[in-house]
Amino acid sequence: IGNKFLFPGPGFGGSCFPKDIRALSHTARQNGHQLEIVDAAERANRRQKRVLGERIRDAFGGSLAGKRIAIWGLAFKPETDDIREAPALQLISDLLEAGATVVGYDPVAMDNVRAQLGDRIELASDMYGAASGAHALALVTEWKQFRGADFRRLKDQMANPLVFDGRNIWDPEAMRDLGFTYHAIGRGHEQRATRG
């Protein structure tokens, strides 16, 4: 792992790393050892996958009944359709449990999401369609097309300009200047939109 992968975010997923650390820990226990750092990494990842959902619920006072929440990025990382242990799956589960309607978009993982979740969530044909009428948007996977979003269009599409940037790809000051309430992982307190 190099600095290429060391960024704040909603947790890690995929087919290899989560499975490998569980296997390593299991093998160590079978041989009479406990790998506390490895076990702590697993616990921290499970916890981190719940942070976005908690922040979204908190922003609405705990209940998401009647709220439409958009999710951009469903794969565990950009440039893949792999959703195995993707942070978006935990977020979707948490949002549905809190009563939200969830609308997702991913450039390539839609078929896998549809196969796994069926009609539990809505899937939009594009990123702006997912955000249409949304009370909040959560960015979970940092696809390049999300970096260059048309934020004026996004704000016009949304019912409420509330954004949760799970990958810190957007500039908080620029988002505030555009009228968004901006939350991010790893940046401290939220950046609230100023109304003028």
Summary of the structure (lengths in Angstrom):
residues: 196
radius of gyration: 17.2
end to end distance: 44.9
largest distance: 63.7
contacts: 620
relative contact order: 0.15
helix: 41%
strand: 13%
